[in-house]
Amino acid sequence: MPASTDPSPQLLEPLLAAIAAELPAAVELRHRLHAEPELAHRETRTSATVAAALPVAARAVAGTGLLARIGTSAVGDGAVAVRAELDALPVREQTGAPFSATGDAMHACGHDVHMAAVVALARAAHTLGDALPAPLIALLQPSEEAYPSGAEQLAVELAGEPPSALVAAHVHPELEWGAVALDEGAVNASCDAFAVTLTGEPTHGAYPHRGSDPVLAVAELVVALHARAGRRIDPLAPASLSVGVLDAGSAENVIPATAEARGALRAHRDRDRQTLRELVREVAAGVAAAHGVRAEVRIDAGEPALANDAAIASAGRELLDAAGFARADPWRSCGSDDFAFLGSLAPLAMAFVGLRGAPGFDERPLHHPELLVPDAAVGAVAQTLACLYLAASASVSRARTG
């Protein structure tokens, strides 16, 4: 058998060394980004700060987003995009960190760390010059946390000149520090929003028989939706239905005209996604008929399931081993990420970088006002992205040469 011509293992050490040299500046960048968070589609200051730190000029994409290419600019040259998110959440920070945000927005999902890591990797890759196995595209997207989705917009804008692969990494407090999860297939769920509005006949609370009660109907709807979902989806297939909002009435002694339930549908398999949509319509119609009210159902399609490419994941795990990371237990969740929209352009993969047990880290869930990702995670994410970039470039090269 001929020797492997894959340059990834040989390039890993110099790329990691170059990243190490960039980390002090990247941590300082993380502090600045964390202190000045901006909400979805308003990330103008964030975008300018990141653009100034990149080693090459970036062009605007999807409004406030950025695209910077490290290496040749020829289209179809096997470029690998490395993505991070620009936006923060509408959360008031309670970490007490010296670089805390002071307003009603916060990087409570690690996006500040992801951005700093992509910048560190981009600057490190730039120092390697012609030694890079493929061009690296630093892709900073707006609005991961809100709609309209920044990744969905990027999928449209980049369709004419797509990268050959896309990779990303996300910190996660439920995985151990020093470990990375990189599994093939669906690792995040699709997510659709739904709303069911039930319309009855209003009446005085003392005379319920004079009207038709949408509040009683919406109460049964919530129970019926959850019960039915548990009997329509294979229990071994990740899927969930949740109702997060109930809205009805304005006075204790008035049966109102309408009641509304809003929630989310999540699934790893497309057929289960379709089943959940059908289930909402069927249950709403049945409950409405039983209570003598009318049902109106709205389903807003969100991101698809995020499915990691098998070849990138396999090669990435080998490189992560070489970089000194432990392999996390297989990790899949019903969380969702709009990075999945970019799967329409090219194969993709997302890794999850563990935080639990990191020095100085107080364990909090993602989106919590007290979540403070440690500075050391900037290096862990940058190193993980380096492994993913090299794995993807090798996968693309093999696919192109047959």
ChimeraX attribute file (.defattr): number of C-alpha atoms within 10 A of each C-alpha:
attribute: neighborCount
match mode: 1-to-1
recipient: residues
	/A:1	3
	/A:2	4
	/A:3	5
	/A:4	6
	/A:5	8
	/A:6	16
	/A:7	15
	/A:8	22
	/A:9	15
	/A:10	9
	/A:11	17
	/A:12	19
	/A:13	13
	/A:14	16
	/A:15	23
	/A:16	21
	/A:17	12
	/A:18	19
	/A:19	25
	/A:20	17
	/A:21	13
	/A:22	21
	/A:23	22
	/A:24	15
	/A:25	14
	/A:26	27
	/A:27	22
	/A:28	13
	/A:29	22
	/A:30	24
	/A:31	20
	/A:32	18
	/A:33	28
	/A:34	24
	/A:35	20
	/A:36	20
	/A:37	28
	/A:38	26
	/A:39	23
	/A:40	24
	/A:41	21
	/A:42	17
	/A:43	22
	/A:44	17
	/A:45	14
	/A:46	24
	/A:47	22
	/A:48	14
	/A:49	14
	/A:50	20
	/A:51	21
	/A:52	11
	/A:53	17
	/A:54	21
	/A:55	18
	/A:56	15
	/A:57	13
	/A:58	21
	/A:59	12
	/A:60	14
	/A:61	18
	/A:62	22
	/A:63	16
	/A:64	23
	/A:65	29
	/A:66	24
	/A:67	20
	/A:68	20
	/A:69	22
	/A:70	26
	/A:71	21
	/A:72	15
	/A:73	11
	/A:74	10
	/A:75	12
	/A:76	10
	/A:77	15
	/A:78	23
	/A:79	27
	/A:80	31
	/A:81	27
	/A:82	28
	/A:83	24
	/A:84	29
	/A:85	27
	/A:86	33
	/A:87	32
	/A:88	31
	/A:89	24
	/A:90	19
	/A:91	18
	/A:92	18
	/A:93	22
	/A:94	15
	/A:95	16
	/A:96	10
	/A:97	12
	/A:98	8
	/A:99	14
	/A:100	21
	/A:101	23
	/A:102	13
	/A:103	14
	/A:104	14
	/A:105	21
	/A:106	31
	/A:107	32
	/A:108	26
	/A:109	24
	/A:110	25
	/A:111	25
	/A:112	29
	/A:113	32
	/A:114	27
	/A:115	29
	/A:116	31
	/A:117	31
	/A:118	30
	/A:119	30
	/A:120	32
	/A:121	31
	/A:122	26
	/A:123	22
	/A:124	24
	/A:125	24
	/A:126	22
	/A:127	16
	/A:128	15
	/A:129	13
	/A:130	12
	/A:131	14
	/A:132	20
	/A:133	20
	/A:134	22
	/A:135	25
	/A:136	26
	/A:137	25
	/A:138	24
	/A:139	27
	/A:140	30
	/A:141	31
	/A:142	33
	/A:143	28
	/A:144	24
	/A:145	19
	/A:146	15
	/A:147	13
	/A:148	14
	/A:149	22
	/A:150	28
	/A:151	27
	/A:152	23
	/A:153	19
	/A:154	22
	/A:155	20
	/A:156	15
	/A:157	13
	/A:158	14
	/A:159	13
	/A:160	10
	/A:161	11
	/A:162	22
	/A:163	23
	/A:164	24
	/A:165	25
	/A:166	29
	/A:167	27
	/A:168	23
	/A:169	25
	/A:170	21
	/A:171	25
	/A:172	22
	/A:173	21
	/A:174	17
	/A:175	19
	/A:176	19
	/A:177	22
	/A:178	18
	/A:179	21
	/A:180	30
	/A:181	27
	/A:182	29
	/A:183	26
	/A:184	19
	/A:185	16
	/A:186	23
	/A:187	26
	/A:188	25
	/A:189	28
	/A:190	27
	/A:191	26
	/A:192	21
	/A:193	18
	/A:194	21
	/A:195	19
	/A:196	22
	/A:197	22
	/A:198	28
	/A:199	23
	/A:200	23
	/A:201	17
	/A:202	18
	/A:203	18
	/A:204	14
	/A:205	16
	/A:206	10
	/A:207	11
	/A:208	14
	/A:209	10
	/A:210	12
	/A:211	18
	/A:212	22
	/A:213	25
	/A:214	31
	/A:215	22
	/A:216	13
	/A:217	26
	/A:218	27
	/A:219	15
	/A:220	16
	/A:221	24
	/A:222	18
	/A:223	11
	/A:224	17
	/A:225	21
	/A:226	15
	/A:227	12
	/A:228	16
	/A:229	21
	/A:230	14
	/A:231	9
	/A:232	12
	/A:233	18
	/A:234	11
	/A:235	10
	/A:236	6
	/A:237	11
	/A:238	19
	/A:239	23
	/A:240	21
	/A:241	22
	/A:242	16
	/A:243	17
	/A:244	9
	/A:245	10
	/A:246	16
	/A:247	13
	/A:248	17
	/A:249	16
	/A:250	9
	/A:251	9
	/A:252	9
	/A:253	12
	/A:254	15
	/A:255	26
	/A:256	23
	/A:257	19
	/A:258	23
	/A:259	23
	/A:260	23
	/A:261	20
	/A:262	19
	/A:263	17
	/A:264	19
	/A:265	26
	/A:266	29
	/A:267	29
	/A:268	27
	/A:269	18
	/A:270	14
	/A:271	10
	/A:272	21
	/A:273	23
	/A:274	12
	/A:275	15
	/A:276	25
	/A:277	20
	/A:278	12
	/A:279	16
	/A:280	24
	/A:281	18
	/A:282	15
	/A:283	19
	/A:284	26
	/A:285	19
	/A:286	13
	/A:287	23
	/A:288	23
	/A:289	13
	/A:290	10
	/A:291	17
	/A:292	17
	/A:293	21
	/A:294	19
	/A:295	24
	/A:296	14
	/A:297	18
	/A:298	14
	/A:299	17
	/A:300	11
	/A:301	13
	/A:302	21
	/A:303	20
	/A:304	26
	/A:305	28
	/A:306	25
	/A:307	22
	/A:308	23
	/A:309	23
	/A:310	17
	/A:311	19
	/A:312	29
	/A:313	24
	/A:314	15
	/A:315	18
	/A:316	28
	/A:317	23
	/A:318	15
	/A:319	21
	/A:320	24
	/A:321	14
	/A:322	14
	/A:323	17
	/A:324	11
	/A:325	20
	/A:326	17
	/A:327	17
	/A:328	18
	/A:329	13
	/A:330	11
	/A:331	17
	/A:332	18
	/A:333	14
	/A:334	19
	/A:335	16
	/A:336	21
	/A:337	22
	/A:338	24
	/A:339	29
	/A:340	24
	/A:341	21
	/A:342	26
	/A:343	22
	/A:344	13
	/A:345	19
	/A:346	17
	/A:347	22
	/A:348	28
	/A:349	32
	/A:350	30
	/A:351	25
	/A:352	24
	/A:353	26
	/A:354	24
	/A:355	26
	/A:356	19
	/A:357	15
	/A:358	17
	/A:359	11
	/A:360	11
	/A:361	17
	/A:362	17
	/A:363	16
	/A:364	18
	/A:365	15
	/A:366	18
	/A:367	16
	/A:368	18
	/A:369	20
	/A:370	19
	/A:371	22
	/A:372	25
	/A:373	26
	/A:374	16
	/A:375	19
	/A:376	16
	/A:377	23
	/A:378	26
	/A:379	24
	/A:380	23
	/A:381	28
	/A:382	29
	/A:383	26
	/A:384	29
	/A:385	26
	/A:386	31
	/A:387	29
	/A:388	30
	/A:389	30
	/A:390	27
	/A:391	29
	/A:392	31
	/A:393	28
	/A:394	23
	/A:395	24
	/A:396	23
	/A:397	17
	/A:398	13
	/A:399	10
	/A:400	10
	/A:401	6
	/A:402	6
